[in-house]
Amino acid sequence: MAAASIGIMDSAYFVGRNEILTWINDRLHLNLSRVEEAASGAVQCQMLDMTFPGVVPMHKVNFDAKNEYDMIQNYKVLQDVFNKLKITKPLEINRLVKGRPLDNLEFLQWLKRFCDSINGGIMNENYNPVERRSKGGKERSVKGSNKIPKSLQTNNTPPNSSSVGLTKASGPKPANTAQVQALSKELTDLKLSHDHLGKERDFYFSKLRDVELLCQTPELEDLPIVVAVKKILYATDTNESALEDAQEYLNQSLGVEAEDEENGEQEQEDY
């Protein structure tokens, strides 16, 4: 399938995490607030179940998965579905189950693009996510908890409730020529601005991705400066003090190293 091979520089990978979370929560009636809450693979399974009804064996999907073993079982189900649908995108399970925001965001961005390419971004109104989810987890480990994480519980708030009371009788008013021209110009300007922002995001995202890959190099990942950078890369939206935390960690680490070096020099002098 075409979307299975979209490149890393595709615009799909520049969809923000808030848009991704809204897409998931609206369609599956969930309450996710962070992309890493989807690290168990259950959300991805149900998204494909919604896009391809009947393909995913939902009774094998564990929405209560908390440890890596249970999460991997969900990804095995997802891999089987990929095979059925002849989706060739590799599943980097060992990275996804770690719950790292960038890894999970990247996969969910791909998933949204893939699902939108199948259904045109239109929600399947005949799909009942709550009912389908109730069929999941029948084959859970006996060690698993029966309590579903709050973020994966059903969101019963009706979508777009503020628009329900709009009066149908009012109807749209016909636009005159001047309005049409003004809107057309505004639309053109927005498209140009969008293209510019897309190129700018492509540039900065590629740099960010390069930094992440460099930080994951085994020879470097334990260095204080690299740990400090990862604290910033993997900080959540709610953590406004990520830079301060990274600086504090770096100062402490460098202070300890400087003290050890000074002690070593003193010991040599004493010797």
Secondary structure, DSSP 4 states (H G I P E B T S, - for coil): -GGGG--TTSGGGG--HHHHHHHHHHHHT----SGGGGTTSHHHHHHHHHHSTTSS-GGG--TT--SHHHHHHHHHHHHHHHHHHT------HHHHTTT-HHHHHHHHHHHHHHHHHHHTT---TT--HHHHHTTTTTT--TTS-SPPPGGGS---SPTTGGGTT--TTS-PPPP-HHHHHHHHHHHHHHHHHHHHHHHHHHHHHHHHHHHHHHHT-TTTTTSHHHHHHHHHHT--TT-TTHHHHHHHHHHHHHHHHHHHHHHHHHHHHH-
